[in-house]
Amino acid sequence: MMQNKTKNIIGIDAADLCYKRIDGTRIYILNLLDNFGKIAPDALFYIYLKGDLNPDLKFKIYPNYRIIKESFPFLWTQLKLPRMVRRNKPNVLWMPLHNLPIMRHTGLKTVVTIHDLAFKIFPKFFPPKDLFMLNKLTNYAVKKANKIIAVSRSTAKDLTEMYGVSPSKVSVIYHGYNEKLFHLPSAEEKNQVESIKNKYKIPTNCKYLIYVGAIQPRKNLGVLVSAFERIKTLQSFKDWKLVLAGSEAWMAEELKNQIATSAWKKDIIMTGNFNISDLPFLLWGSEFFVFPSLYEGFGIPLLEAMACGVPVISARNSSLIEVGGACASYFNPRKVDELTSLIRTLATSPEKKAQMRAKGLEWVKNFSWEETTRKTYELLTETGMRG
């Protein structure tokens, strides 16, 4: 008699999709859930939630998905999640963020994704309570997980240097980007750009720089604002705007004060939280995408901008050089003058701008969420089936 193959059963902590704020880590979870069921139809996925999904983070439900939703007032990951997992007994539990339940049933294998170690490198940019928890949770997760996913070679290097993690325990799996959402605009989509800009109070037919991401100190937006103030003194930039597309995360007061006291504050537009479906239109309307961050584990917005045909100006550090490749133009994020000069040079060089656009469109073909999901699934399967 033939024996039935052991079914591949995978548990996934998707609780972060229940929060209001959208960031890169939640986009990561969303896109992998959109693809797991497609690439692994014979596997069984238990997806654990702590409440209702954010409407903008709803993922595709496949027949082999089992949604387990149970709320809990505090310490959900440590007190509620272990009980849920114990009932289902998956072969492996994937934790997409820096966390791992301390109480785990015997035989459960675990894989943790580490997105970045910014809190180690720039502790002053984190609220004390968050910093304490990040250190505690990451220390435990890195030590106890069977395998670790690092989202870039830069993050993998940080893990080995700061935690002494063996390179054999770490697998580098790059992020992707949403190809259906981020692409060159059709004629119909081009016609909608101005209406979306109006929605966010961006004047009609103006030229603008755009940043996309959370509003928090590590993003180094003060340098971008200062560079913008300097180019605004030039006649050729008098009608330009700066668009900061993203919601406030933490410690945003200093930046808000800088903007409030700027002579060009009326030309600096903060969108606040925006609909993800509006982002391509905001990118299509821009001249350049500028990312001045001091440190990133990956940097999905670079790929999104390139896929939309927008030239990318990026800080030269951490993973950003991996993600931007030879297609972005880089600057020292500590030097306002360097960024100012780069913007001026590129804005007056249509040939260079066209080259960056063409290279970026070709470069992003190396990244896809489907490939990210396939590699992640292979690692989860290998880890779960190990004796």
Protein Blocks (a to p, Z undefined) as FASTA:
>chain_A
ZZddddddddddfklmmpmbdcfklmmmmmmmmmmmmmmmmbccddddfbdcdfklcccd
dfkbccdddddfbhklmmmmmmmmmmnopabdcdfbdcddfbdcehiacddddfbjklmm
mmmlpcfklmmmmmmmmmmmmmmpmbdcdfbfklmmmmmmmnopafklpccddddddfkl
nccddfklmmmmmmmmmmnopaehiacdddeddddfklommmmmmmmmmmmmpmklmmpc
cddedddfbhplmmmmmmmmpcklmmpccebjadfklmmmmmmmpmbdcdfbfbdfkopm
lmmmmmnopacddddefjlmmmnmmmbccddfklmklmmmmmmmmmmmmklmmmmmmmmm
mmmmmpcfklmmmmmmmmmmmmmmpZZ
